[in-house]
């Protein structure tokens, strides 16, 4: 997968609560089929299979066919890429917020020592 595009596909796939629930269930079990998952849900096997395909297209699940069964397993690499992206964006914001905090604390100190507060009369 190609960096930013794969991160976009991961977030698009995980934007649906039903798909997030499916990936959690598959991760907990280690692997599962659409039939196994649908047996515990109030939806059809076809609906589950469609959601599993979306997760596989995003690279979040690996489908392995064995006879008539397709088993799905979680593939962590795309999630790791998404976490790396969030960390890089978060650290950029941390740096900006720290600089803003320093700037604002310096503004308050310099203003209070050299001028009376706004609205006060000298």
C-alpha positions as a printed Julia matrix, in Angstrom:
122×3 Matrix{Float64}:
   0.0     0.0    0.0
   1.08    3.54  -0.64
   1.57    5.6    2.54
  -1.14    8.24   2.67
  -3.61    6.29   0.51
  -3.47    3.31   2.83
  -4.07    5.54   5.86
  -7.09    7.07   4.11
  -8.49    3.58   3.38
  -7.97    2.53   7.01
  -9.83    5.56   8.36
 -12.62    5.15   5.8
 -13.03    1.47   6.72
 -12.97    2.18  10.45
 -15.43    5.06  10.08
 -18.29    2.58  10.39
 -19.13    1.26  13.87
 -20.2    -2.11  12.48
 -16.86   -2.63  10.74
 -14.98   -1.56  13.89
 -16.96   -4.14  15.85
 -16.19   -6.85  13.3
 -12.47   -6.17  13.34
 -12.46   -6.26  17.15
 -14.26   -9.59  17.11
 -11.92  -11.09  14.52
  -8.89   -9.79  16.47
 -10.21  -11.34  19.69
 -10.87  -14.71  18.06
  -7.73  -14.8   15.93
  -9.78  -15.65  12.84
 -13.4   -16.01  11.8
 -15.68  -16.65   8.84
 -18.6   -14.5    7.75
 -20.96  -17.31   8.77
 -19.51  -17.51  12.29
 -19.75  -13.74  12.74
 -23.26  -13.45  11.29
 -24.53  -16.16  13.67
 -24.03  -13.71  16.54
 -25.42  -10.61  14.8
 -28.88   -9.43  13.75
 -27.75   -9.14  10.11
 -27.37  -11.52   7.19
 -24.23  -13.42   6.33
 -24.09  -11.45   3.06
 -24.08   -8.14   4.97
 -21.24   -9.37   7.17
 -19.33  -10.66   4.13
 -19.66   -7.24   2.47
 -18.25   -5.5    5.55
 -15.42   -8.04   5.81
 -14.55   -7.36   2.15
 -14.38   -3.62   2.88
 -12.0    -4.29   5.76
  -9.91   -6.61   3.57
  -9.81   -3.99   0.77
  -8.41   -1.52   3.32
  -5.75   -4.08   4.2
  -7.05   -4.54   7.73
  -8.02   -8.19   7.23
  -6.44  -11.01   5.29
  -8.81  -13.47   3.65
  -7.68  -17.08   3.31
  -9.81  -19.49   1.34
  -9.91  -23.11   2.51
 -12.39  -25.15   0.5
 -15.78  -23.45   0.68
 -14.77  -21.33   3.67
 -13.04  -17.96   3.75
 -11.36  -17.19   7.06
 -10.4   -13.65   7.98
  -7.48  -12.6   10.18
  -6.41   -9.11  11.26
  -3.34   -7.67   9.58
  -1.82   -5.06  11.91
   0.47   -3.19   9.47
  -2.2    -0.76   8.16
  -3.26    0.04  11.73
   0.37    0.72  12.62
   0.65    3.11   9.65
  -2.48    4.94  10.81
  -1.11    5.21  14.37
   2.21    6.53  13.03
   0.31    9.16  11.04
  -1.69   10.2   14.13
   1.49   10.43  16.22
   3.22   12.6   13.62
   0.24   14.94  13.34
  -0.15   14.98  17.12
   3.5    15.85  17.7
   3.26   18.73  15.23
   0.29   20.06  17.2
   2.12   19.53  20.5
   4.99   21.68  19.2
   2.59   24.4   18.03
   0.66   24.4   21.28
   3.87   24.56  23.32
   5.06   27.54  21.26
   1.68   29.24  21.69
   1.74   28.58  25.44
   5.24   30.11  25.71
   4.18   33.07  23.63
   1.06   33.7   25.69
   2.84   33.32  29.03
   5.49   35.79  27.87
   2.78   38.2   26.72
   1.09   38.2   30.12
   4.36   38.74  32.01
   5.68   41.55  29.81
   2.32   43.31  29.75
   1.8    43.13  33.53
   5.22   44.5   34.35
   5.2    47.41  31.92
   1.59   48.58  31.72
  -1.44   48.77  33.94
  -4.17   46.23  33.2
  -6.67   47.22  30.49
  -9.58   49.24  31.87
  -7.71   50.51  34.94
  -7.1    54.21  35.49
  -3.71   55.58  36.39
